[in-house]
Amino acid sequence: MRCIVTVPACCWLSAIVAACAALPAVAADAAASARVAEAFATQVCDAANPDELHQVSAELLRGASPELLEKLSMHENTTVSLLAKWATVRRTFPAPFQRGVQWEYVDIDRAALARFLGFLEGRIRTPPPAWWQRRMLRLQSADRDRYAVRVSTDEPPAPDYSGDHPSEEGRYRWRAHAGMSIGPGVAMARNAASTLVLNVDGRDVPLSELVLDDVELRTANRACAVNAIHVSDSRFLVALHHQVCGVVPLYFIDTREGEPLWCAEVWAEQIVTRGGLGFGLGHWVDFKVADGNVYLFGAGLESMYVECFNVRDGKNLFRFSTSY
């Protein structure tokens, strides 16, 4: 037996009238949301350094509605999209620290981190290195208002400067050599005629005086690490950085030219890691080259990041850091 309920026409008409009356307000809200989204995107694009990007992100995303974050996550600007998506993860962090309560790091929601990783890979259209993904899934936080995150203490060591770490490309290994730490892309580094020569894929890559001066390695090579990747023919990408996370110079070098074809700044993070943890124990960098772009994946003691540059001219295409 079927039970048929009839609704008076006046009820349907009332519902339609109410919906129509609400349309201007809905349209106004949508227009306001679109204006906020574009204003945020403009400020993101205008940010001149990681501090400015952090401030822009913190001011808007902390109080943004879930609807606005969803809208921003679909924005055509990848930096805007990733920052908005990460803001939804941040909302799963522990409540802000309260005076008199013991500071304690707890695991960030694994499902939220997995969703973010899937979103990131789909958005940038290249999979992050396996070690980077594992590290992301083991992040911890002590305070949603504190932008530092860390890896759980039971996580196996990240790719470091004294051992090796598996990745899908083979063995991800950093090791001390020639007074500095060299990444898995570099077979050897040696000092020769007041310069530093890297060996990448069996080819010598001399670093010019301009490069050495820029990273303050002219005399000591102290507290420095280097990783490199062969791109094509005589062209290589080289990242030189210190033991603490911070701005990383990225060079595109043609060994036939002698000088870098371009140099770009990898902002890495807004946090500067402090503390005496020893030589080369706070920052790891890895490359992927695909479709004419270079993706630089990095991790510090209190942050993780990925940035993308056009190989041809060094133009930055997007930036993301958990510290923004």
N, C-alpha and C positions, 0 to 999 in steps of 0.2 A: 504494500500500500504506500502510495506517495502522499506526502503532506505538502500541500502547496499553500504558501503564505502570500497573501496579496498585500501590497503596500499602497496606501492611498496616493493618488497622483500628487496631492498637495505636499506630501513628504519628500517625494523625489524633486519637486520643484523647489522646495525650501533648501534642499541640499545643494542643488545646482546654483541657486542664487547665492548661497553662502560661499561656495567655492569661487564663483565669479567675483564676489566682493573681495575675496582674499588675494586674487591674482595681482592687483597693483602692489600690495605689500610684498608678495613673493618676488615679483619682478624687481622691486626696489632693493630687496635683500640680495638678490642675485647680482644686481648691478654694483652694489656696494662691495660685495665679496670679490667681484672681478676687479674693481678698482684697487682694493687692498692687495690682491694677488699681483697685479702689475706693478704697484708701487714697491712691493717687496722684491720682485724680480729686478727692478731698476736699481734698487739699493745694493742688491747682491752683485750685479754687474759692475757697479761703480766702486765697490770696495777695493781699496788700494793695497791692503795688507791683511794678514790673518786676524789681527786685532779688530779691524773694522768689520770683517765678515762675521766674526764671533758676536760683536755687539748688535749688528743688524739681525742676525739669527735669533739671539737671545731675546731681544726686545719684542719681536713679533710672535715667534713660535711658542714662547712660554704661555701666552694667553690666548692663542688661536683656538677656535672651536674645532672639533673633529671634522666638521664639514669643510671648513677652510683648509685644514691640513690635507684632506683628501683631494680638494681642488688643486692645491699647490703641488701635490705629489704627481699630478698628471700634467704639470706645466712643461712646455717645450724646452725650457732651460734645465739642463740636467743637474746643475748645482742646486737650483731651487727645488727640484723634484726630490733629490736625495736628502737634502736638509729637512724637508717637510716629512719625509717618510721616517727619518731617524727621530724626529720629534715625537712621533707616535710611540717609538720604542722607549724614549726617555721617560714617558709617562708611566711606564711600568717600573721605573727605578724606585728605591725606597723613599719614604717621606723625607723632607728636608731635615737636616741635622738639628737637634735640640740640645741646648746647653744642659749639661749634667747627665746626658745619655751617652753611654759608651759608643765610640765610633766603631762600626762593624761593616765590613764589606760582605755583600750577599750576591748570589748568582742572579744575573739579569735573566728575565723570562726567556727560556730557550726557544719556545715557539715564536716569540716576537723577534728574536735574533735570526732564526731560520727564515722567517717571512721576509725580513729585511734583506738577507743575503740573496734570496730568490728574486726579490724586486730589483736589487742592485745589478745582478747578473743580467736580468732581462732588459734593464734600462741601458746599460753600457754595452751589452751584446758581446761580452767576453767573460769567461769564468775567471774569478780571482785564483791565485795560486792556492794549492791545497793547504799549505801551512797557514796562510792568511785566513782562510775560511775556518780552520780549526780554532785559531786564536779568537776570531770573532765570536764563535759559539761558546767560548768559555769566559766571556767577559763578566766582570763583577762591578758593582757600584755601591757606594755607601750613602749617597745623597743625590736626589734628582736635581738639586740646584748646584751641585759641584760637577763640573764638566769632565773631570778626570775619571777614567775607568781603568781597571787592571784585569789581568788574567788570573783565574783562580789558581791558588797555590799548588793544587795537585796536577796542574797542566804540565806536560813534558816541556822542556826548555824550547823556547822559540828558536828559530835559526840564529845561532850566535857565533861568536868569534873563536870558539875553542872546540867546537864539535860539529856534527852534521845533523841534518834534519831531513826527513823524507819529503819529497814533493812529487807531483806528477811528472815533472821534467827530469827527475833523477835524484841525485843527492844534493840537497841545498846546503852548502858548506861555506862557512866563513872561517878564515884562519889568519893568524898573524904572519906578516911577511914584509920585509924591507921597512920595518919601523911603522907599519900601519896594518890595518885589517883589510883583507880583500875578500870579495864576495865570490859566489860560485861561478860567475861569468868570467872571472879573471884567473888565468893560469899562474901568473907570476907578476911581481912588481919589482923594479930595481931602480936604484938611483944611478944616473949616468950623466956626466957633464952638466951638473947643477939642474937636472930635470928629473922627472919621474917617468919611467917607461912601463906601460902595462902590456901584458901579452894576453890577447883575447882571440880565441879560435886560431891559435898559432900565428897571429899577426901582431907585430909591435905597434903600440899606440902611444907615441910620446906626448906628454902633456906640456903645452907651451908655457912660457913664463907668465903669460896673461892668466892662464888657469891657475897656476901655482900661487901667484900673488893674490888672486881673488879669494882663495880659500885659506890663505895664511899658512901655506905649507912650504914656503920657500926654503926654510932652513931645517925644520924639525919633523915635519909630517906627524906631529904628535896628536894623539886623541882623534885620529881620523880614520875613516873607512871609505872604501871605494868599491863600487860594483859597475860593471859595464856589459854591454851586449852588442854583438855585431849585427848591423842592420842590412847593409848591402855593400858589395865591392870594398872600397876603402873607407867606408863610413861607419862610425860607432857612436853609441850613446854612452855617456859616462856620468855617473852621479857620485859626487864627493860630499861627504857629510861628517859631522862630529858625533861624539858618543851620546850627546843629548839630542833629543828631537827638536827640530827647529827648521828654519828655511834651508832648503837644499838646492845648491846650484846644479842644474842639469845641462850638460854640454853635448852638442852634436858636432862631432869631430870628423873631418876628412883628413886622413893622414897625408894626402898629397898637397893639401893647402897649408898645413902647418898651424893655422889658427882655427878656433871653433867657427863653424858656419853660423851657429847661434847659441845663445845661452838663455835659459829660462829659469825662473824661480819656482821651485816646488814649495808651497807654503807649509805643508806638512801638518802643523797644528798651531793652536793658539797658546797651548801650555808650554812652558819651558821646564823640562824635567830637571830637578835639582837633587844633589846628593852625591856622595863619593862612592859610586859602585864600581869604580875601577875602569880600566881601559876597555872601551868599546862594548859596554854592556847595556846599552839603552836604546838602540835604534837599528832597525833592519829595513832594507830596501830591496825590492825585486821588480823586474821589468816584464812587460808583455808587449809585443809589437804586433798589431793587426790592422788591416785596412788603412794603412798609411798613418796610423796613430800609435803613439807609445803610451801605455798605461803604466804608471808607477805606483806600486802598492807598497805601503810602508806601515811600520808599527813601532811605537815608542813604549816606554814603560807605563804611560798613562793615556795612550790614545792609539787610534788606528786611522789610516787615511788612504785615499786613492785619488790620483789626479791624472788627467789625460792631456796630451799635447800633440799637435800636428807635427809629424816628422819633417815635413818640408820646410816650415818656417818657424817652428817653436811656439806657435800660438796656443795659449791655454784654451781647452775646450770645456773642461769642468773641473771642479774641486769638491772634495768631500772629506771631512774629518769628524770623528766622534767628539772632538773638542770644540766644535762650533756650536 
